């Protein structure tokens, strides 16, 4: 079985490692200053965030077309018809629906679709665990169960310094966003697990206070002493990422995965200041062999 993911599923892997694990990524696209780029094909994340920070224009993202995803399915099905297609939340992107349409265009492919109901590295954790399970010949039902267990156990929180990207992208209410912008509020945003949509979990008047609020929410979800598996992502805010890690290290016992630059199609909706965290009980993830 081969695995297909979209580029909103963040994987901290080289292309060579992805190939070894049987993971194939379909790029989402971003249009900026009149030019369209495919993530990981025409532009990398460092280039994009540098452009974003130097310009006042807003980028526009687009999901891969069913035809593009179907091309990937067709190429893979020529060698193995069994494909597991794993995608960022259908509550935040139409990519999952496009993938389901794409499967109908390739009748010789046997595609199983999975909606992670989250995004970035939280989706990536599910995809990596699925790839490891496939490597040891776990049946697809067991692979799906593993991903669901990880999804149920994992939370994502993020904060950012400015709201104009979220407002422009329609990811939060324009009216509420405008009021928050005028008040200089920094939101703490999570991803709920039923529909995989953004929800506001808190707010603060300064970025530092927002980081403290985020840390308080992490600590409040688990008994003292619980070891967590955690990974920080950011767009172009390494200082904010360090601030979050240092604040968590003072209070939590974390097994840290490498800090990672968030997918540019996700950062296009949040702006370069975003800092996020995926976290889950380490014991739960070890049970499903995330590594």
Secondary structure by P-SEA (a helix, b strand, c coil): cbbbbcccccccccaaaaaaabbbbbbbbbbcccccccccccccaaaaaaaaaaccbbbbbbcccaaaaaaaaaaaaccccbbbbbbccccccaaaaaaaaaaaaccccbbbbbcccccaaaaaaaaaaaaaaaaacccaaaaaaaaaaaaaabbbbbcccccaaaaaaccccaaaaaaaaaaccccbbbbbcccbbbbbccccccaaaaaaaaaaaaaaaccccccccbbbbbcccaaaaaaaaaaaaacccccccccccccaaaaaaccccbbbbbbccaaaaaaaccc
